[in-house]
Amino acid sequence: MNMDTVEVAAQTPEVQQPYKELGLTEDEYQKIRDILGRRPTAAELALYSVMWSEHCSYKSSKVHLRNLAPNEDQARYLLAGIGANAGVIDIGQGYAVTFKIESHNHPSFVEPHQGAATGIGGIVRDILAMGARPIAVMDALRFGPADAHDTARVLPGVVSGISFYGNCLGLPNIGGELAFDPSYVGNPLVNALCVGLMRHDDLKSAVATGTGNKVVLFGSRTGPDGVGGASVLASATFGGAELGSTAGEGGGRASKRPSVQVGDPFMEKLLVECCLELYAADIIEGIQPAATAACPWTWTPSRCATRTSRPPRS
């Protein structure tokens, strides 16, 4: 099998690459070539596609997110803020709450039940990675008009996905909101929030120092579902003919279903208890949730040996 190495890439600049299928624009692809001084290898292109996706880089919203930085008075109560997996706020007497809200819009539009369910799963995982026990979830939902075809298709699955996953984890849904507006036709907003409780000393980070540390990837099995979730799906737009696409009509939402992860709440419940036991044993140097594209951006700069053949597969 011919490997697309750096040397091969430098010698074959004319090779056509599927950058659009991976969610990159023509300008972004040209920028990659300018940075590298050649075309990217297949592996490099895949890495760039996830790192420059909306999901990982917030390329269209980061200009607004910068305006949410806390002021000096607010920062006094902030134990973890922008850049961490979730916010952590001091509530007194040695306790803190951690919470985060995140959208799962495109996955929920493509596959409503699993898209919304894994939205809950992902946000719970981020709270857990801060060292806290997740204690409750909430949601904020926006759909097109109540009588619209897409609303009738998407809303029941989203509601069932949120309730199913939270119930399996034993987490109460303590509140939410629902609104209908024509501006959300074809692009519903599915926002999931989780809150956790912790002691100050329980705070964990995604930083590990020193040599000889073992990097252990653990959780549910690795399967074909969810591949391209960041690059293929999160950076996609749905409109025009795509809204009516069906399986077999390439490019529509049906063709993107494999990019939606299939959730496993019972495994995540075990993961929650496992992580809390590891924290209590004080054997965790640092922890990073393996969200979409987490393996490339967590491990690549770490200079660690990675056995990619070892993760269990479904």
Helices and strands as residue ranges (DSSP letters): H 6-11, H 26-36, H 42-51, H 54-57, H 62-65, G 66-68, H 72-75, E 78-80, E 87-92, E 95-103, H 105-110, H 112-129, E 133-143, H 149-169, E 173-180, G 182-184, E 189-199, G 200-202, I 229-234, G 240-244, G 253-259, H 265-280, H 294-299, G 300-302
